Amino acid sequence: MRTQGMHKLFVVLLLAVLALGAEGLRTRAQTVNGGTQRTREELESLIRARAQELEKVNRELETAEGNLKTTKDQKVGLQRELNTLQASINQLQLNMRADEIASQKLNLEIDSLGYDIGDIEASMDDKRSAIAHILRELQTNDQDNLLVVFLKNKSLADAVLATQSLSNIKSQLSVDIAGLNNLHQELNDKLDSVGDKKAEVELHRQNLAARKSIVEDQKGSRQVVLDQTKNKESVYEQQLSDLKKQQDTIADEIGKIEDELRASFNVSILPTKRLGVFAWPVQMVAQGGRGIITQHFGEVSYLYRGKPHNGLDIGVPLGTPVFAVDDGVVIAVDNNDKSRWNKYQYGKYILIRHKNDIATLYAHLSQQVVVKGAEVKRGSLIGYSGATGYATGPHLHLGAYWAPSILMQSFPPAAGLVPVGVLVNPEDYL
């Protein structure tokens, strides 16, 4: 009798667990935005239409990128500067349209997933009912051992049949429980997919708001260039020459300090070089999703007057989201530009210190969305690419330093502070 009582207790507990599991999943599923009145077929048709719209906009973006490259190939001068600003504005507006369409498509996909989730929940309810029925049947026919089964039946044939029936019931119970577990996993996968898509919608919402602001900023910059140069090529060239001399002086001062720091630095204390320590800082639809490396760390070119480049330059369109390469704390958010025309050093930048004592620099940003002291996670949105500071065009400058060596210094006529320290090759850890 004790065995029989324990068996009944097991059945009661299993039924309770099934009920609790159903309630938990139902509560989570209720967070899905499945309130649409559209049919599944209507949703699928709209999703296809949005996908086609998105393809069209992406093709237009490729054309805009080509036009921007053509503009950059023009002779350096006022007209190229104005053309570049206008081309960047056009590209940003296309990206804004892409954000709108992508958000619409994602919301439609979330609604469509609501149907899938409903179907799975219905199947799970059926499976739970079947399991509950089997458990009650087992409880009704609960026996201590096979001998009792044989004694309670009139013939051997009936006893064998009863034993086989119990065995079949238990086998079916195992099959139904396995099936319920599979449905449980399928439902969780669908709910995770909904969560991922909602996160994407939020990113597109942030991108759209940021790009609207950046467009207005670019329009302002274009007007400032016209005002400062009085639309005269000779004035533009003279002001550009003056800016270059000032920038070269700043670069020389920083280079001298960094050379002294590096000369006394023990490189053996740096973290072991290993790819994948840091995540890639930008994600894009085009250009392989990673942008184009336009300048490697240590590379020498005329842009740096024969001196090695102090970071990794990644060519990306203006307004491209920039993400933290790893968990860390934001130790600086600053801007070296004195105005939209007087652009120096890194322009708008962010500096993040990571647990391995490497600090990463994200420079020439059009917008920063984090503040000093903030804790960020790997892959967190921190800003948007731009061409602030001393830059020939939109790109992300990714720098890296041995964090304990960093000095924050002022270098007039540039505004704000500039990080100076022992440089590390970011590509050793990407």
Buried (B, 14 or more C-beta within 10 A) or exposed (E): EEEEEEBEEEBEEBBEEBEEBBEEBEEBBEEBBBEBEBEBEBBBEBBEBBBEBBEEBBEBBBEBBEBBEEBBEEEEEBBBBBBBBBBBBBBBBBBBBBBBBBBBBBBBBBBBBBBBBBBBBEBBEBBBEBBBBBBEBBBEEBBEEEEEBBEEBEEEEEBEEBBEEBEEBEEBBEEBBEBBEEBBEBBEEBBEBBBEBBEBBEBBEBBBBBBBBBBEBBEEBBEBBBEBBEEEEEEBBEBBEEBEEBBEEBBEBBBEBBEEBBEEBEEEEBBEEEEEBBEBBBBBBEBEEBBEBBBBBEBEEEBBEEEEBBBBBBBBBBBBBBBBBBBBBBBBBBBBBBEBBBBBBBBBBBBBBBEBBBBBBBBBBBBBBBEEEBEBEEBBBBBBBBBBBBBEBBBBBBBBBBBEBBBBEEBEEBBBBBBBBBBBBBBBBB
